[in-house]
Amino acid sequence: MSNNTNLSPDEIKYQQAIKRVKKIKGFYTHAVVYVVINIALIFSKIHFSGNGNWDFELRDLSTAFFWGIGLLAHGLSVFMPTMIMGKDWEERKIKELMEKEKQNKWE
């Protein structure tokens, strides 16, 4: 872990923005892989009959369903903290914890 004590407030905000962008990029990558793989799985499960009809069973969507739950959890972990706690919550909490640490050092 890097030492942030020598960084200016702008540099700290920049580092936080980099981390946030990486989390968002990770979610979008996960979503694209989810869509591509599940489309391939669905097409592999479709059975065409000789009369032009095709058969597909609901259980063939189980992978998409359970993986979708994981994708939803990933999305919530990336996007919900700012929706619930506000944009500046993290910064306020960091300052609060730093003040408590400073008070504990002097006691």
Secondary structure, DSSP 8 states (H G I E B T S, - for coil): ----TTS-HHHHHHHHHHHHHHHHHHHHHHHHHHHHHHHHHHHHH-EE-TTS-EE--GGGGHHHHHHHHHHHHHHHHHHHHHHHH-TTHHHHHHHHHHHHHHHHHH-
